[in-house]
Amino acid sequence: MMTYQYQLTCISESEQNRVSLSDLEEAAELCDLHPEMIEEFLRGRLVHAFKNKQGNIYFDSSGVSRLRHIAYLREHEQIKFRTIRYITSLLDSLEAREKELHELRERLR
């Protein structure tokens, strides 16, 4: 089984200003999650985030979207953490294969 291990990516202040990012508190509010729960997802490497020199954590739009998806699976589907990890791993694998297929089709054109 392929497991994706997300890590915190360091980001400079100039990069932080160029990209629309949500800090931990904003992401928690947007996803209706407690910040500590999001930190648990980060420890479990279920979501990608950015970190600046001060140690503040930020999420891009895809990170916030993923947090919302994880929150939905936990709250509405009553799925446990380990199963969420498996589901997200499968979705990542599927997304990678779809991207690869798209690139191969583009080469054939």
Backbone as XML, in Angstrom:
<?xml version="1.0"?>
<chain id="A" units="angstrom">
  <residue number="1" name="MET">
    <atom name="N" x="0.839" y="-1.180" z="0.000"/>
    <atom name="CA" x="0.000" y="0.000" z="0.000"/>
    <atom name="C" x="0.885" y="1.245" z="0.000"/>
  </residue>
  <residue number="2" name="MET">
    <atom name="N" x="0.562" y="2.197" z="-0.844"/>
    <atom name="CA" x="1.323" y="3.428" z="-0.919"/>
    <atom name="C" x="0.753" y="4.420" z="0.084"/>
  </residue>
  <residue number="3" name="THR">
    <atom name="N" x="1.601" y="4.949" z="0.923"/>
    <atom name="CA" x="1.173" y="5.941" z="1.900"/>
    <atom name="C" x="1.913" y="7.235" z="1.622"/>
  </residue>
  <residue number="4" name="TYR">
    <atom name="N" x="1.184" y="8.315" z="1.541"/>
    <atom name="CA" x="1.801" y="9.611" z="1.331"/>
    <atom name="C" x="2.074" y="10.235" z="2.684"/>
  </residue>
  <residue number="5" name="GLN">
    <atom name="N" x="3.250" y="10.753" z="2.843"/>
    <atom name="CA" x="3.653" y="11.368" z="4.092"/>
    <atom name="C" x="3.793" y="12.870" z="3.864"/>
  </residue>
  <residue number="6" name="TYR">
    <atom name="N" x="2.834" y="13.612" z="4.313"/>
    <atom name="CA" x="2.890" y="15.059" z="4.168"/>
    <atom name="C" x="3.772" y="15.643" z="5.245"/>
  </residue>
  <residue number="7" name="GLN">
    <atom name="N" x="4.501" y="16.667" z="4.889"/>
    <atom name="CA" x="5.375" y="17.341" z="5.828"/>
    <atom name="C" x="5.113" y="18.833" z="5.762"/>
  </residue>
  <residue number="8" name="LEU">
    <atom name="N" x="5.593" y="19.527" z="6.766"/>
    <atom name="CA" x="5.510" y="20.977" z="6.755"/>
    <atom name="C" x="6.593" y="21.516" z="5.833"/>
  </residue>
  <residue number="9" name="THR">
    <atom name="N" x="6.208" y="22.385" z="4.923"/>
    <atom name="CA" x="7.144" y="23.012" z="4.010"/>
    <atom name="C" x="7.450" y="24.409" z="4.523"/>
  </residue>
  <residue number="10" name="CYS">
    <atom name="N" x="8.722" y="24.724" z="4.665"/>
    <atom name="CA" x="9.107" y="26.063" z="5.110"/>
    <atom name="C" x="8.786" y="27.059" z="4.003"/>
  </residue>
  <residue number="11" name="ILE">
    <atom name="N" x="8.309" y="28.219" z="4.411"/>
    <atom name="CA" x="7.922" y="29.241" z="3.449"/>
    <atom name="C" x="8.487" y="30.579" z="3.911"/>
  </residue>
  <residue number="12" name="SER">
    <atom name="N" x="9.004" y="31.349" z="2.963"/>
    <atom name="CA" x="9.555" y="32.662" z="3.296"/>
    <atom name="C" x="8.425" y="33.681" z="3.363"/>
  </residue>
  <residue number="13" name="GLU">
    <atom name="N" x="8.722" y="34.839" z="3.931"/>
    <atom name="CA" x="7.705" y="35.889" z="4.032"/>
    <atom name="C" x="7.265" y="36.360" z="2.659"/>
  </residue>
  <residue number="14" name="SER">
    <atom name="N" x="8.189" y="36.448" z="1.709"/>
    <atom name="CA" x="7.817" y="36.897" z="0.364"/>
    <atom name="C" x="6.894" y="35.888" z="-0.313"/>
  </residue>
  <residue number="15" name="GLU">
    <atom name="N" x="7.181" y="34.597" z="-0.133"/>
    <atom name="CA" x="6.296" y="33.563" z="-0.686"/>
    <atom name="C" x="4.938" y="33.605" z="0.005"/>
  </residue>
  <residue number="16" name="GLN">
    <atom name="N" x="4.964" y="33.823" z="1.303"/>
    <atom name="CA" x="3.735" y="33.872" z="2.089"/>
    <atom name="C" x="2.830" y="35.002" z="1.605"/>
  </residue>
  <residue number="17" name="ASN">
    <atom name="N" x="3.419" y="36.118" z="1.196"/>
    <atom name="CA" x="2.638" y="37.257" z="0.724"/>
    <atom name="C" x="2.107" y="37.054" z="-0.689"/>
  </residue>
  <residue number="18" name="ARG">
    <atom name="N" x="2.776" y="36.210" z="-1.484"/>
    <atom name="CA" x="2.348" y="35.971" z="-2.864"/>
    <atom name="C" x="1.195" y="34.986" z="-2.969"/>
  </residue>
  <residue number="19" name="VAL">
    <atom name="N" x="1.104" y="34.072" z="-2.030"/>
    <atom name="CA" x="0.115" y="33.001" z="-2.089"/>
    <atom name="C" x="-0.957" y="33.254" z="-1.036"/>
  </residue>
  <residue number="20" name="SER">
    <atom name="N" x="-2.193" y="32.964" z="-1.388"/>
    <atom name="CA" x="-3.286" y="33.101" z="-0.427"/>
    <atom name="C" x="-3.251" y="31.923" z="0.541"/>
  </residue>
  <residue number="21" name="LEU">
    <atom name="N" x="-2.915" y="32.220" z="1.786"/>
    <atom name="CA" x="-2.799" y="31.179" z="2.803"/>
    <atom name="C" x="-3.678" y="31.501" z="3.999"/>
  </residue>
  <residue number="22" name="SER">
    <atom name="N" x="-4.159" y="30.452" z="4.646"/>
    <atom name="CA" x="-4.934" y="30.588" z="5.879"/>
    <atom name="C" x="-4.081" y="30.072" z="7.024"/>
  </residue>
  <residue number="23" name="ASP">
    <atom name="N" x="-4.035" y="30.840" z="8.119"/>
    <atom name="CA" x="-3.277" y="30.345" z="9.265"/>
    <atom name="C" x="-4.089" y="29.264" z="9.975"/>
  </residue>
  <residue number="24" name="LEU">
    <atom name="N" x="-3.510" y="28.684" z="11.008"/>
    <atom name="CA" x="-4.143" y="27.568" z="11.711"/>
    <atom name="C" x="-5.521" y="27.942" z="12.244"/>
  </residue>
  <residue number="25" name="GLU">
    <atom name="N" x="-5.638" y="29.118" z="12.843"/>
    <atom name="CA" x="-6.923" y="29.558" z="13.406"/>
    <atom name="C" x="-7.973" y="29.759" z="12.312"/>
  </residue>
  <residue number="26" name="GLU">
    <atom name="N" x="-7.580" y="30.389" z="11.212"/>
    <atom name="CA" x="-8.513" y="30.596" z="10.099"/>
    <atom name="C" x="-8.959" y="29.269" z="9.505"/>
  </residue>
  <residue number="27" name="ALA">
    <atom name="N" x="-8.011" y="28.369" z="9.315"/>
    <atom name="CA" x="-8.346" y="27.051" z="8.765"/>
    <atom name="C" x="-9.299" y="26.311" z="9.698"/>
  </residue>
  <residue number="28" name="ALA">
    <atom name="N" x="-9.056" y="26.403" z="10.997"/>
    <atom name="CA" x="-9.932" y="25.746" z="11.971"/>
    <atom name="C" x="-11.349" y="26.295" z="11.869"/>
  </residue>
  <residue number="29" name="GLU">
    <atom name="N" x="-11.457" y="27.605" z="11.738"/>
    <atom name="CA" x="-12.776" y="28.230" z="11.621"/>
    <atom name="C" x="-13.459" y="27.841" z="10.308"/>
  </residue>
  <residue number="30" name="LEU">
    <atom name="N" x="-12.709" y="27.865" z="9.218"/>
    <atom name="CA" x="-13.269" y="27.514" z="7.913"/>
    <atom name="C" x="-13.762" y="26.070" z="7.859"/>
  </residue>
  <residue number="31" name="CYS">
    <atom name="N" x="-13.090" y="25.191" z="8.595"/>
    <atom name="CA" x="-13.396" y="23.761" z="8.540"/>
    <atom name="C" x="-14.212" y="23.283" z="9.729"/>
  </residue>
  <residue number="32" name="ASP">
    <atom name="N" x="-14.544" y="24.200" z="10.627"/>
    <atom name="CA" x="-15.292" y="23.860" z="11.835"/>
    <atom name="C" x="-14.578" y="22.761" z="12.628"/>
  </residue>
  <residue number="33" name="LEU">
    <atom name="N" x="-13.281" y="22.947" z="12.801"/>
    <atom name="CA" x="-12.449" y="22.017" z="13.557"/>
    <atom name="C" x="-11.697" y="22.785" z="14.636"/>
  </residue>
  <residue number="34" name="HIS">
    <atom name="N" x="-11.360" y="22.102" z="15.698"/>
    <atom name="CA" x="-10.522" y="22.708" z="16.728"/>
    <atom name="C" x="-9.080" y="22.715" z="16.219"/>
  </residue>
  <residue number="35" name="PRO">
    <atom name="N" x="-8.328" y="23.786" z="16.474"/>
    <atom name="CA" x="-6.932" y="23.828" z="16.019"/>
    <atom name="C" x="-6.103" y="22.627" z="16.477"/>
  </residue>
  <residue number="36" name="GLU">
    <atom name="N" x="-6.373" y="22.122" z="17.671"/>
    <atom name="CA" x="-5.625" y="20.955" z="18.150"/>
    <atom name="C" x="-5.926" y="19.713" z="17.315"/>
  </residue>
  <residue number="37" name="MET">
    <atom name="N" x="-7.154" y="19.614" z="16.795"/>
    <atom name="CA" x="-7.501" y="18.493" z="15.929"/>
    <atom name="C" x="-6.720" y="18.598" z="14.617"/>
  </residue>
  <residue number="38" name="ILE">
    <atom name="N" x="-6.602" y="19.812" z="14.103"/>
    <atom name="CA" x="-5.826" y="20.012" z="12.880"/>
    <atom name="C" x="-4.362" y="19.657" z="13.129"/>
  </residue>
  <residue number="39" name="GLU">
    <atom name="N" x="-3.848" y="20.025" z="14.286"/>
    <atom name="CA" x="-2.469" y="19.663" z="14.626"/>
    <atom name="C" x="-2.308" y="18.143" z="14.688"/>
  </residue>
  <residue number="40" name="GLU">
    <atom name="N" x="-3.340" y="17.454" z="15.144"/>
    <atom name="CA" x="-3.311" y="15.981" z="15.156"/>
    <atom name="C" x="-3.244" y="15.444" z="13.722"/>
  </residue>
  <residue number="41" name="PHE">
    <atom name="N" x="-4.007" y="16.050" z="12.818"/>
    <atom name="CA" x="-3.957" y="15.651" z="11.409"/>
    <atom name="C" x="-2.564" y="15.907" z="10.825"/>
  </residue>
  <residue number="42" name="LEU">
    <atom name="N" x="-1.938" y="17.003" z="11.245"/>
    <atom name="CA" x="-0.579" y="17.293" z="10.790"/>
    <atom name="C" x="0.402" y="16.256" z="11.320"/>
  </residue>
  <residue number="43" name="ARG">
    <atom name="N" x="0.263" y="15.899" z="12.593"/>
    <atom name="CA" x="1.141" y="14.865" z="13.158"/>
    <atom name="C" x="0.946" y="13.540" z="12.431"/>
  </residue>
  <residue number="44" name="GLY">
    <atom name="N" x="-0.295" y="13.250" z="12.042"/>
    <atom name="CA" x="-0.595" y="12.034" z="11.294"/>
    <atom name="C" x="-0.258" y="12.144" z="9.823"/>
  </residue>
  <residue number="45" name="ARG">
    <atom name="N" x="0.200" y="13.327" z="9.421"/>
    <atom name="CA" x="0.599" y="13.608" z="8.045"/>
    <atom name="C" x="-0.515" y="13.345" z="7.040"/>
  </residue>
  <residue number="46" name="LEU">
    <atom name="N" x="-1.704" y="13.797" z="7.412"/>
    <atom name="CA" x="-2.856" y="13.659" z="6.524"/>
    <atom name="C" x="-3.031" y="14.863" z="5.609"/>
  </residue>
  <residue number="47" name="VAL">
    <atom name="N" x="-2.355" y="15.942" z="5.921"/>
    <atom name="CA" x="-2.549" y="17.177" z="5.167"/>
    <atom name="C" x="-1.213" y="17.912" z="5.062"/>
  </residue>
  <residue number="48" name="HIS">
    <atom name="N" x="-1.040" y="18.627" z="3.962"/>
    <atom name="CA" x="0.177" y="19.405" z="3.734"/>
    <atom name="C" x="-0.036" y="20.817" z="4.271"/>
  </residue>
  <residue number="49" name="ALA">
    <atom name="N" x="0.992" y="21.366" z="4.891"/>
    <atom name="CA" x="0.924" y="22.730" z="5.406"/>
    <atom name="C" x="2.271" y="23.410" z="5.210"/>
  </residue>
  <residue number="50" name="PHE">
    <atom name="N" x="2.265" y="24.704" z="5.418"/>
    <atom name="CA" x="3.468" y="25.520" z="5.324"/>
    <atom name="C" x="3.786" y="26.087" z="6.701"/>
  </residue>
  <residue number="51" name="LYS">
    <atom name="N" x="5.057" y="26.349" z="6.928"/>
    <atom name="CA" x="5.485" y="26.885" z="8.220"/>
    <atom name="C" x="6.507" y="27.983" z="7.967"/>
  </residue>
  <residue number="52" name="ASN">
    <atom name="N" x="6.332" y="29.129" z="8.638"/>
    <atom name="CA" x="7.307" y="30.208" z="8.473"/>
    <atom name="C" x="8.387" y="30.119" z="9.546"/>
  </residue>
  <residue number="53" name="LYS">
    <atom name="N" x="9.323" y="31.054" z="9.520"/>
    <atom name="CA" x="10.448" y="31.036" z="10.465"/>
    <atom name="C" x="9.987" y="31.116" z="11.916"/>
  </residue>
  <residue number="54" name="GLN">
    <atom name="N" x="8.873" y="31.790" z="12.149"/>
    <atom name="CA" x="8.351" y="31.941" z="13.505"/>
    <atom name="C" x="7.629" y="30.682" z="13.990"/>
  </residue>
  <residue number="55" name="GLY">
    <atom name="N" x="7.442" y="29.716" z="13.107"/>
    <atom name="CA" x="6.775" y="28.474" z="13.479"/>
    <atom name="C" x="5.273" y="28.493" z="13.271"/>
  </residue>
  <residue number="56" name="ASN">
    <atom name="N" x="4.749" y="29.566" z="12.679"/>
    <atom name="CA" x="3.313" y="29.640" z="12.397"/>
    <atom name="C" x="2.971" y="28.715" z="11.239"/>
  </residue>
  <residue number="57" name="ILE">
    <atom name="N" x="1.824" y="28.073" z="11.339"/>
    <atom name="CA" x="1.394" y="27.096" z="10.338"/>
    <atom name="C" x="0.340" y="27.722" z="9.437"/>
  </residue>
  <residue number="58" name="TYR">
    <atom name="N" x="0.466" y="27.460" z="8.130"/>
    <atom name="CA" x="-0.457" y="27.992" z="7.132"/>
    <atom name="C" x="-0.887" y="26.890" z="6.179"/>
  </residue>
  <residue number="59" name="PHE">
    <atom name="N" x="-2.083" y="27.076" z="5.612"/>
    <atom name="CA" x="-2.632" y="26.129" z="4.649"/>
    <atom name="C" x="-3.023" y="26.872" z="3.385"/>
  </residue>
  <residue number="60" name="ASP">
    <atom name="N" x="-2.751" y="26.254" z="2.232"/>
    <atom name="CA" x="-3.242" y="26.812" z="0.984"/>
    <atom name="C" x="-4.660" y="26.291" z="0.763"/>
  </residue>
  <residue number="61" name="SER">
    <atom name="N" x="-5.265" y="26.662" z="-0.355"/>
    <atom name="CA" x="-6.664" y="26.279" z="-0.591"/>
    <atom name="C" x="-6.842" y="24.766" z="-0.670"/>
  </residue>
  <residue number="62" name="SER">
    <atom name="N" x="-5.865" y="24.058" z="-1.227"/>
    <atom name="CA" x="-6.000" y="22.598" z="-1.295"/>
    <atom name="C" x="-5.891" y="21.975" z="0.096"/>
  </residue>
  <residue number="63" name="GLY">
    <atom name="N" x="-5.078" y="22.561" z="0.974"/>
    <atom name="CA" x="-4.978" y="22.068" z="2.345"/>
    <atom name="C" x="-6.269" y="22.267" z="3.114"/>
  </residue>
  <residue number="64" name="VAL">
    <atom name="N" x="-6.882" y="23.439" z="2.940"/>
    <atom name="CA" x="-8.164" y="23.713" z="3.603"/>
    <atom name="C" x="-9.233" y="22.771" z="3.066"/>
  </residue>
  <residue number="65" name="SER">
    <atom name="N" x="-9.236" y="22.552" z="1.755"/>
    <atom name="CA" x="-10.199" y="21.630" z="1.156"/>
    <atom name="C" x="-10.034" y="20.220" z="1.719"/>
  </residue>
  <residue number="66" name="ARG">
    <atom name="N" x="-8.801" y="19.794" z="1.857"/>
    <atom name="CA" x="-8.533" y="18.462" z="2.407"/>
    <atom name="C" x="-8.988" y="18.377" z="3.868"/>
  </residue>
  <residue number="67" name="LEU">
    <atom name="N" x="-8.743" y="19.432" z="4.641"/>
    <atom name="CA" x="-9.203" y="19.458" z="6.029"/>
    <atom name="C" x="-10.723" y="19.341" z="6.106"/>
  </residue>
  <residue number="68" name="ARG">
    <atom name="N" x="-11.409" y="20.031" z="5.205"/>
    <atom name="CA" x="-12.878" y="19.940" z="5.176"/>
    <atom name="C" x="-13.324" y="18.511" z="4.869"/>
  </residue>
  <residue number="69" name="HIS">
    <atom name="N" x="-12.639" y="17.878" z="3.937"/>
    <atom name="CA" x="-12.979" y="16.502" z="3.569"/>
    <atom name="C" x="-12.751" y="15.565" z="4.756"/>
  </residue>
  <residue number="70" name="ILE">
    <atom name="N" x="-11.635" y="15.730" z="5.437"/>
    <atom name="CA" x="-11.337" y="14.910" z="6.612"/>
    <atom name="C" x="-12.372" y="15.149" z="7.704"/>
  </residue>
  <residue number="71" name="ALA">
    <atom name="N" x="-12.732" y="16.412" z="7.915"/>
    <atom name="CA" x="-13.742" y="16.740" z="8.931"/>
    <atom name="C" x="-15.074" y="16.080" z="8.596"/>
  </residue>
  <residue number="72" name="TYR">
    <atom name="N" x="-15.443" y="16.105" z="7.310"/>
    <atom name="CA" x="-16.690" y="15.464" z="6.889"/>
    <atom name="C" x="-16.652" y="13.964" z="7.176"/>
  </residue>
  <residue number="73" name="LEU">
    <atom name="N" x="-15.561" y="13.314" z="6.815"/>
    <atom name="CA" x="-15.444" y="11.870" z="7.051"/>
    <atom name="C" x="-15.547" y="11.540" z="8.538"/>
  </residue>
  <residue number="74" name="ARG">
    <atom name="N" x="-14.931" y="12.361" z="9.372"/>
    <atom name="CA" x="-14.960" y="12.121" z="10.825"/>
    <atom name="C" x="-16.354" y="12.343" z="11.403"/>
  </residue>
  <residue number="75" name="GLU">
    <atom name="N" x="-16.934" y="13.487" z="11.077"/>
    <atom name="CA" x="-18.184" y="13.887" z="11.729"/>
    <atom name="C" x="-19.428" y="13.228" z="11.133"/>
  </residue>
  <residue number="76" name="HIS">
    <atom name="N" x="-19.536" y="13.229" z="9.833"/>
    <atom name="CA" x="-20.773" y="12.766" z="9.201"/>
    <atom name="C" x="-20.764" y="11.282" z="8.873"/>
  </residue>
  <residue number="77" name="GLU">
    <atom name="N" x="-19.604" y="10.754" z="8.586"/>
    <atom name="CA" x="-19.512" y="9.335" z="8.243"/>
    <atom name="C" x="-19.006" y="8.485" z="9.408"/>
  </residue>
  <residue number="78" name="GLN">
    <atom name="N" x="-18.608" y="9.155" z="10.493"/>
    <atom name="CA" x="-18.127" y="8.462" z="11.701"/>
    <atom name="C" x="-16.951" y="7.526" z="11.408"/>
  </residue>
  <residue number="79" name="ILE">
    <atom name="N" x="-16.047" y="7.986" z="10.568"/>
    <atom name="CA" x="-14.897" y="7.174" z="10.179"/>
    <atom name="C" x="-13.724" y="7.485" z="11.103"/>
  </residue>
  <residue number="80" name="LYS">
    <atom name="N" x="-13.050" y="6.454" z="11.528"/>
    <atom name="CA" x="-11.929" y="6.595" z="12.455"/>
    <atom name="C" x="-10.664" y="7.069" z="11.734"/>
  </residue>
  <residue number="81" name="PHE">
    <atom name="N" x="-9.739" y="7.602" z="12.518"/>
    <atom name="CA" x="-8.506" y="8.212" z="12.018"/>
    <atom name="C" x="-7.732" y="7.278" z="11.089"/>
  </residue>
  <residue number="82" name="ARG">
    <atom name="N" x="-7.545" y="6.047" z="11.483"/>
    <atom name="CA" x="-6.773" y="5.090" z="10.674"/>
    <atom name="C" x="-7.439" y="4.860" z="9.317"/>
  </residue>
  <residue number="83" name="THR">
    <atom name="N" x="-8.756" y="4.771" z="9.308"/>
    <atom name="CA" x="-9.487" y="4.564" z="8.059"/>
    <atom name="C" x="-9.415" y="5.810" z="7.188"/>
  </residue>
  <residue number="84" name="ILE">
    <atom name="N" x="-9.467" y="6.983" z="7.811"/>
    <atom name="CA" x="-9.324" y="8.231" z="7.058"/>
    <atom name="C" x="-7.953" y="8.273" z="6.391"/>
  </residue>
  <residue number="85" name="ARG">
    <atom name="N" x="-6.934" y="7.847" z="7.106"/>
    <atom name="CA" x="-5.585" y="7.811" z="6.529"/>
    <atom name="C" x="-5.567" y="6.904" z="5.295"/>
  </residue>
  <residue number="86" name="TYR">
    <atom name="N" x="-6.214" y="5.753" z="5.384"/>
    <atom name="CA" x="-6.262" y="4.819" z="4.261"/>
    <atom name="C" x="-7.031" y="5.431" z="3.086"/>
  </residue>
  <residue number="87" name="ILE">
    <atom name="N" x="-8.168" y="6.037" z="3.363"/>
    <atom name="CA" x="-8.984" y="6.656" z="2.316"/>
    <atom name="C" x="-8.210" y="7.771" z="1.625"/>
  </residue>
  <residue number="88" name="THR">
    <atom name="N" x="-7.580" y="8.638" z="2.400"/>
    <atom name="CA" x="-6.837" y="9.744" z="1.791"/>
    <atom name="C" x="-5.638" y="9.233" z="0.988"/>
  </residue>
  <residue number="89" name="SER">
    <atom name="N" x="-5.034" y="8.153" z="1.439"/>
    <atom name="CA" x="-3.935" y="7.545" z="0.686"/>
    <atom name="C" x="-4.434" y="7.038" z="-0.665"/>
  </residue>
  <residue number="90" name="LEU">
    <atom name="N" x="-5.585" y="6.385" z="-0.666"/>
    <atom name="CA" x="-6.167" y="5.901" z="-1.921"/>
    <atom name="C" x="-6.532" y="7.058" z="-2.845"/>
  </residue>
  <residue number="91" name="LEU">
    <atom name="N" x="-7.098" y="8.118" z="-2.282"/>
    <atom name="CA" x="-7.454" y="9.282" z="-3.091"/>
    <atom name="C" x="-6.212" y="9.947" z="-3.679"/>
  </residue>
  <residue number="92" name="ASP">
    <atom name="N" x="-5.141" y="10.031" z="-2.897"/>
    <atom name="CA" x="-3.882" y="10.588" z="-3.406"/>
    <atom name="C" x="-3.340" y="9.748" z="-4.553"/>
  </residue>
  <residue number="93" name="SER">
    <atom name="N" x="-3.390" y="8.438" z="-4.384"/>
    <atom name="CA" x="-2.906" y="7.531" z="-5.417"/>
    <atom name="C" x="-3.738" y="7.678" z="-6.687"/>
  </residue>
  <residue number="94" name="LEU">
    <atom name="N" x="-5.041" y="7.755" z="-6.537"/>
    <atom name="CA" x="-5.931" y="7.936" z="-7.679"/>
    <atom name="C" x="-5.639" y="9.258" z="-8.387"/>
  </residue>
  <residue number="95" name="GLU">
    <atom name="N" x="-5.458" y="10.312" z="-7.622"/>
    <atom name="CA" x="-5.153" y="11.620" z="-8.198"/>
    <atom name="C" x="-3.835" y="11.588" z="-8.976"/>
  </residue>
  <residue number="96" name="ALA">
    <atom name="N" x="-2.833" y="10.910" z="-8.430"/>
    <atom name="CA" x="-1.541" y="10.794" z="-9.116"/>
    <atom name="C" x="-1.684" y="10.024" z="-10.428"/>
  </residue>
  <residue number="97" name="ARG">
    <atom name="N" x="-2.473" y="8.950" z="-10.425"/>
    <atom name="CA" x="-2.682" y="8.167" z="-11.650"/>
    <atom name="C" x="-3.458" y="8.973" z="-12.685"/>
  </residue>
  <residue number="98" name="GLU">
    <atom name="N" x="-4.441" y="9.760" z="-12.234"/>
    <atom name="CA" x="-5.201" y="10.590" z="-13.169"/>
    <atom name="C" x="-4.302" y="11.648" z="-13.806"/>
  </residue>
  <residue number="99" name="LYS">
    <atom name="N" x="-3.424" y="12.234" z="-13.010"/>
    <atom name="CA" x="-2.491" y="13.234" z="-13.531"/>
    <atom name="C" x="-1.549" y="12.593" z="-14.544"/>
  </residue>
  <residue number="100" name="GLU">
    <atom name="N" x="-1.055" y="11.414" z="-14.210"/>
    <atom name="CA" x="-0.163" y="10.686" z="-15.110"/>
    <atom name="C" x="-0.874" y="10.351" z="-16.421"/>
  </residue>
  <residue number="101" name="LEU">
    <atom name="N" x="-2.109" y="9.896" z="-16.344"/>
    <atom name="CA" x="-2.894" y="9.573" z="-17.530"/>
    <atom name="C" x="-3.108" y="10.815" z="-18.390"/>
  </residue>
  <residue number="102" name="HIS">
    <atom name="N" x="-3.419" y="11.927" z="-17.749"/>
    <atom name="CA" x="-3.620" y="13.179" z="-18.473"/>
    <atom name="C" x="-2.344" y="13.579" z="-19.222"/>
  </residue>
  <residue number="103" name="GLU">
    <atom name="N" x="-1.194" y="13.460" z="-18.548"/>
    <atom name="CA" x="0.083" y="13.800" z="-19.180"/>
    <atom name="C" x="0.381" y="12.880" z="-20.362"/>
  </residue>
  <residue number="104" name="LEU">
    <atom name="N" x="0.098" y="11.601" z="-20.222"/>
    <atom name="CA" x="0.322" y="10.656" z="-21.318"/>
    <atom name="C" x="-0.588" y="10.961" z="-22.499"/>
  </residue>
  <residue number="105" name="ARG">
    <atom name="N" x="-1.833" y="11.308" z="-22.221"/>
    <atom name="CA" x="-2.759" y="11.662" z="-23.304"/>
    <atom name="C" x="-2.293" y="12.921" z="-24.027"/>
  </residue>
  <residue number="106" name="GLU">
    <atom name="N" x="-1.750" y="13.878" z="-23.273"/>
    <atom name="CA" x="-1.245" y="15.109" z="-23.888"/>
    <atom name="C" x="-0.070" y="14.813" z="-24.819"/>
  </residue>
  <residue number="107" name="ARG">
    <atom name="N" x="0.770" y="13.873" z="-24.437"/>
    <atom name="CA" x="1.912" y="13.504" z="-25.280"/>
    <atom name="C" x="1.465" y="12.873" z="-26.591"/>
  </residue>
  <residue number="108" name="LEU">
    <atom name="N" x="0.355" y="12.146" z="-26.553"/>
    <atom name="CA" x="-0.147" y="11.476" z="-27.752"/>
    <atom name="C" x="-0.779" y="12.450" z="-28.743"/>
  </residue>
  <residue number="109" name="ARG">
    <atom name="N" x="-1.128" y="13.609" z="-28.313"/>
    <atom name="CA" x="-1.783" y="14.581" z="-29.206"/>
    <atom name="C" x="-0.835" y="15.250" z="-30.124"/>
  </residue>
</chain>
